[in-house]
Amino acid sequence: MAVESTTLMSDAAKYLYDAQKASQASATSSNTLTTDDYWKLMAAQLQYQDMSNPVDNSEMMNQMVQMSSMSTMSKLSEAVANFSTVTNNLSTVTLTSYSTGLLGKEVTVAITEKDKETGESKIVEKIKGTVTGVDLTGATSVYVDGKKYELSQVMSVGDVPEEKKDEEQNGNKA
């Protein structure tokens, strides 16, 4: 029995270092068990079990169900991570498409300032101009008539009529 356990140990040890690989980045960590490792251990357990005290079938089934559950959870975790990556990539593509679609368009940009009392941002000035460029490095920015603004500062695209105050609207109807 001791001879076989050293054989299993040498199989596990090969995951730590592989001299054939130029980089060990793809070598598997020794503290995780793969499905293949599980099946090797299960086969060794069945092969070398004591015939006078065999492994309980229900215990073996429980182990198999646990391994199957862990495998499924691992795959689900990978799927969620991939979905997150796809979502981030899609968001980046959408933002890039939107910002480059603004090129040559007239936009209104808000210049904001934080209120010292409330800490809220207030619009101090609105600037109308044509988008002449887009900076996609870091936070997406647009250049309006040669001056750089964050994409989040764009309030409107095109010629949007300004809203009249309620008093003016009510006064014109009377």
N, C-alpha and C positions, 0 to 999 in steps of 0.2 A: 504494500500500500504506500509506503514511504517513497518508493521509486517512482510511482505514478504521480505523486504530488509534486515531485521535483520536475517532472515532465510538464505538468501544468504550469508550474512557476516559470519554467523557461519559455513557454508559449506566451505568458503574460509579459515576461521581461523583454521580448522582442518588440513590443509596442513602445518601449521607452526610447530605444535608439536603433536606428536602421542605418548602417554604414553605407548602404547603396544610395541613399538619398543625399543630394547636395545640401538640402535644407531640412531641418527636423520640424518645420512648421506643420507638416501634415501628420506627424507621428501622434498617436492617440495617447492621451494622458493615462497614467496607470491607476488613477483613482476612480475611473468610470468603467462600468461594464457595458459592453455592447450586447446585442441580441445573440450574436455568434458566441460570445463568451458564456452567456447564460446556457445556451444549448450544449456547449462543450462541458460545462460543469454538470448539467443534468445528465448527459450521457455517461460521464465519469461516475456520477453518483449511482446510476443504475448498473453500470458495469461492475463496480466494486462493492455493491451492497452486501451486507451479511445475509445469507440465505435463511438463517434461523430467525432473523428480525428484519423482514423486507420493509421497504418504504411504503407508508400508507398511501393508498390511491387518492384519497381526498386531499391529503397534504400536497401531493404532487400536482393535483388539479388546481389547488389554490395557488401554488407557485406559478403555474402556467398562466392562470388568469391574471395574476399580479403582473407578470412580465408582459402579457398582452396589453393590459391597461397602461403600463408605463410606456410601452411602445406607441400606443395610440395618443397618449398625452404628449409625448415628445413630438410626434408628427403634427399634432394640433398646435403646439407651441411654435414649431417651425413655420406652419401655415400662417399663424397670426403675425409672426415677424416678417414674413414675406409680404403679407397684405399691408403691413405698416410701411414697408419699403416702397411698395407699388403706390400707395396713397401719397407718400411724400414726393415720389417722382412725378405723379400726376399733378399734384399741387404745384410743383416747380414748373412743369410744362404749361399749365394753365396760366400761371402768373407771368411767365415769359411771353406767352401768346398774347395775353391781355396788354402787357406793357408795350410790346413791339407794335401792336395794333393801334396804339395811340400816336405813333409817329405821323407827323404832318397834320394832326388834328388839333383843333382849338380846345383848350381846357381851362378850367378855373381852378387855381391852386389856393389853398387856405394857409395863411401865415398865422400860427397860433402862439399863444403865450399863456403860461400858467398863472392863474390867479393866486396871489400871495395869501389871501385869507382862506379860500376854499380848497386850493390845490388843483382845481379843475382847469382844463385847457379851454381858453376862449379864443375865438377867431378875432384877430386884430385887423387883418387886412385880407382882401381877396385880389388875386392877380390873375388876369386873363392873358393867355399867350398861346403860341403854337409849340407843340412838342417837337424839338429838333433832334433829340437823341435819347437813348435809353442805356442805363448802366446796369448790367446784370450781375456784377460782382458784388458779393455780400448782400446787403439789403437792396432790393430793386429800387432804382431811382430813375427819374425822368428829368430831362433838361428842357425847360420851358424858356424859349428865347435865349438860350445859352446859359441859364442859371439852373443849378441842380436842386431838385426837390425830391423828397421821399414820395413813393407811389401812394402812400396812405394820405398824403396831403391833397391829392387830386379830388376835388369836390364834384365836378361835373365835366362832361365832354360835350363839345358843341356849343351852340348858342342857346342857353337855357334862360328864359325870361325870369327876372327876379320877382319874388312874391311881394305883393303890395300889402301894406299893413291893414289890419281890420278896419281902422278908422277911415282910411282912404276908400276902401271898397264899400263900406256902408254909406259914406258921404256921396259917392258917385251914384248910388242906386236911388237915393232919396229925391 
